[in-house]
Amino acid sequence: MGKFVCNFISYSLKRAVDITVVVPTPTLTDGFTLEANPQAPISHKPQHKYPVLYLLHGMGNNHATWSGYTNIEMYAEEQNIIVVMFSAENKRYLNIPGIDGMLKDNFFDFLHKELPDFVCGMFPALSEPEHTYLAGLSMGGYGTLIHGFTNPEQYRAMGVFSAGASMPAKKDKNGNLIEEPDEWVPMKLAERLKTQGRAFPKMYSACGDQDPLYPRAVELQEKMRALGADVTWVSRPGFIHEWRLWDEQVEAFLEWIPRTDFYAGSKRRI
């Protein structure tokens, strides 16, 4: 497994950003196979480019948290898929104006355009939508919904773990509710897609039944099915908002995703 921790200047964010990219590479198991059979093909140059999963973190996390709390590196290696994680702070993967409009946190633009531009330019990654996937937990699940419903043609499938169809309501200093723009409300985007006659990406949704967000997750999958979306729903008894669930479910998601790339249908033994 090749694990690349990168820092580069983002033209969307106007500052440096940290990302982690996991790329399948030869393993010790492959080395033993080569010793047993010297004719077995093994190389650091992949036979073909890999599909890509953009994996979004939750609030308070960063580009390294998925790797720290789950076995995502092993799962990526087993499934022959590149996994990309980046630091989005607590900005919900949206474009948010900065002070006086001078500095902007353009995390929507970064994920939508710049990150695929960087990844597909620097790594052996397939760029076509049919080989591109998006998933995230909690706030990252919210970000997945926003991006998946805004640009559904960009992703083959998406996964949301412990994510409701909205973020907690915000209030101003006087206690008045602040109404979110329509483009920040996943269900409004989903309804707009339905009206436009555009197809939804295949969707995998999972949540623990003891999670405070569980009612939102149930409501989300029910509404999406009512809109005609292809939804796989997983309710996990006894789990709260926790990494044990997300580790389990990201592996299940990688097993579930529809694939037509060169490596589809094969699973490496690490």
N, C-alpha and C positions, 0 to 999 in steps of 0.2 A: 504494500500500500504506500502510495506517495502522498504525503500530507504537506501542502504548501501554505505557509502563512505569509500573506502578502500585504504590503502597504504601498499604496500608490495615490497619486494626486487625481482627484475626481474633478472632471470638468463640470459635472452637475452640481456638486456640493461645494466647489471652490475651496477644497481642503483635502488633506490626506484621509484615507479611509482604510480600515483593516478588514481583510477577508481571509477565510480559510477555504482551501479547495482540496478535496480528497479525490485522487485519481487512482484507478486500479493499476497496479504494477505487479511484476513477478514477485512471488512470495517464497518463503523457505520451502514450502510444500512443492512448489514448482521446481526448486533447485534439486530436491530429492528425486523428483520424477526424471529430471535431466540426467542425474547420475545413473539411474536405473536404465534409462533409455536415451543414450546420447543423440539419437536421431529426433527426439521430441522437440518440436519448435518452441523456443523460448527466447524472448527479446524484450528490451525496454521500449522498443518501438511497437506500439499496438498494431494488431492486424487491421483494425478499423477504428474510426472515431467512436466515442461513447455518447450515449444519451446523457442529459443533464437534469438534475433535480436542484432547484433553488429552494433552500430550506431556511425558513424564517424563525428567528428567536422570539421569545416573549419579553414582556416589560421587565426592565432591570437586567436583562441578559446582554450578551454581545456575541461576536463571531465565534468565540471559543466554547460557548456554553453547551451547545449540542454535543460537541466532541467530549466535553468533560463529564457529562452526566449520562450519556448513552453509548451504545456500541455502533454508532452510525458509521464509523470508519470500516469496521468489519462487514457491516451490512452492504456498504457501497462496493467493497471488494468482492463479496460473494455474488452480487447482482450485476457486476460489470457496468457501473454507472458512476458518473462524476457527480459529486455533491458539493454545492457551493453555499457557504454561510458567510454573512457579512454583518458588520455592526451598524444597526440602524437607530441606536440610542433608544429613546422612548417616544419616537416621533410617528409611530403607527404606519410607517411606510407611505406617508403622504407628503405632498408638497405643502410646507407650512411657512408662511412669511416670517421673516426675522424682525429684529428691531427696526422700526421706521421703514420697513420694506427693503432695507439695504442688504441684509444678509438673509438668505433663504435656505431652509432645509429641504432641498428638493429630492427627498428620498423616493418619491413616486417615480420621477424621471430616472433616478439612478437605477432602480430595479427594472424598470420597463425597458430602458434603452442602453444605458452605459454599462451596467454589469454584464449583460450578455455580450456586448461588444468586446469587453476586456477578456472575458472567459473564453469565448470562441476564437479570439485572436491569439491568446497565449497558451491554450491547452488543446489537446486532441478531442474537442467537443463538437458534437453535432449541433447545428444552429437551427435546423428546421423545427417548426412547431410540433410536428408529430413525434419528435424525440425530446420534447421539453416539458418538464413537470414543475409544479409549484406546491409547497406545503409549509405549514407552520403551526406552532402551538400558541394558544392564548392570544396575545396581541399579534403574534405572527399568523395565527389562524384568521384573525380579522383582516390583516394585510393580504392574506391569500384570497379572501373573498373579494376585497376591493379590487385587486389586480385581476383576478380571474373573471370577474363580472364586467370589468371595464375593457379588458383586452382578451376576450375568450378565445380568439383565434390564435393567440400566442402560446397556449398551453394545451397539451393532449389531455391532461388530467390534473386534478388538484386534491390536496388532502388538508383537512382542518381538524386539529386536535384540541379539544376543550375550548372551543371558541363559540361565542354567541353571534347573533346576527347584528349586534351593535356593541359599542363601547359604553361604559357607564356615563350617565348624563352629567354634563358639566354645568356649573353655575357661575354667574359673575359675582363680583364682590358684594352685591346687594341681595344675593340669594336667588336671583332670577335664572330660570333655565336658559341655556344657550343652545339655540337650534343649530344642528350640524348641517352643512351644505349637503345637497342630495348626493354629490359624488363621494361623500364620506359615509353614506348609509348603504350597507350591502344589499338589503332587500329592495330598496328603491332602484338600485342599479340592476338587480335581477329582474324586477318587473319591467324596467325599460328594455332590457334585452328581449324579454318575451314579446313585448309590443313591437319591437323592431324585427322580430322573426329570426333572430340570431340564435345559434345553438350554444348551449352551456357545455363547458368541459365536463367530462365524467368526474364525479365528486365522491370522495371518501371522507366520511365524518365520524369521529369517535369522541366519546366523553365518558368519564366516570359518573356513576349515578349518585355519588355523594359530593360531587363538585357543585359549588354554588352556581356555576354557569350551566349546569345540566338542563334546567328548564329552557334556557335560550337555545341550547344545542338541539333539543327535541323540537322546539318550534321551528328552528331553521330547516332541519331536514324535512319536516312536514310541509312547510311552505314551498320548498324547492321541488319536492315531488309533485305538489299541486300545480306548479308551473311547468311540469313536464321534464324536469331534469333527471338524469340518470344518477341516483344517489345510493351509495352503499353506506348504511348506518350501523355503527357498532356501539352498543351500550354496555359498559363494563361495570358489573356490580362490585361495590365495595371500594372503588377508587375515588380519590379526591382530585384536587388540582396538583398533580404530582408527576415526577420524572419516571417512576416505575411504569406508569401508564404510557407516557410518551415514548419511552424506549421500546416497549412492547408494540405500540401502534405504528411507529415509523418503520419497524421491520415488516409488520403486516402490510403497510401501505406499499412498500417496495415490492413485496410479493404480489400485490394486487394490481399494480399499474399496468395498463395495456401497452404492449410494446411490439414493434415491428423492426427494430434495429438488428444488426448482425448478431448480437449476443442474446437476443430474446429467446427465452425458453431454456437457457443454460444457467446453472448455478455453480459457482466455483466452490471448492472445498479448501478452506483456509487453515 
